[in-house]
């Protein structure tokens, strides 16, 4: 994947919203879009608390990391999501990672639906992990045009820390969950193409209270 350019955003760094954060290389900024952020401690980790704002414009709620343009590489983070106190009955605690982000509304993302992980209904369980490519390929379109291709099951618990590792190369992305050697989800046709580049961001869905810690980007 070329020369190793590493950006490490520590747990304490991610807990410093809209200000300088230490990456191990230099001070970097994070920028919240449609999200209210705060520094906190959560489940034994210093973390960034991110609450999705109601009625936020656009498809995506993001915390954008000020790292070099990302094309191919590896993104790792500890993430946790649960429905917020004011969430609707359809909220699932949506939380994940976006990559190759451009213009705030052009991105690829892989996210979790934590309340689906141990649902009593098998169909809901099968929707625990989701790939999207905005603005054109929403989850609704992908599910309608290619059922089961861009989503799958993984064991999840709302509010619990989950480690995600996303490996991106060309038009392919793989998601590894909680240290698993084998990928949980394989996307072989990233919709923005093999040469797309952009920012890396933490992704939050509507009606979600999320926490993030220990983000690491290698390219």
Secondary structure, DSSP 8 states (H G I E B T S, - for coil): --S--EEE--HHHHTSTTSEEE-SSSEEEEEEESEEEEEEEETTEEEEEEEE-TT-SSS-EEEEEEEEEESSEEEEEEEEEEE-TT--TT----EEEEEEEETTTEEEEEEE-GGGTT-SSHHHHTTSEEEEEETTB-HHHHHHHSTTTSEE-----TTS-EEEEEEEETTEEEEEETT-SS-SEEES--TT-TT--EEEEEEE-TTEEEEEEEEEEE-
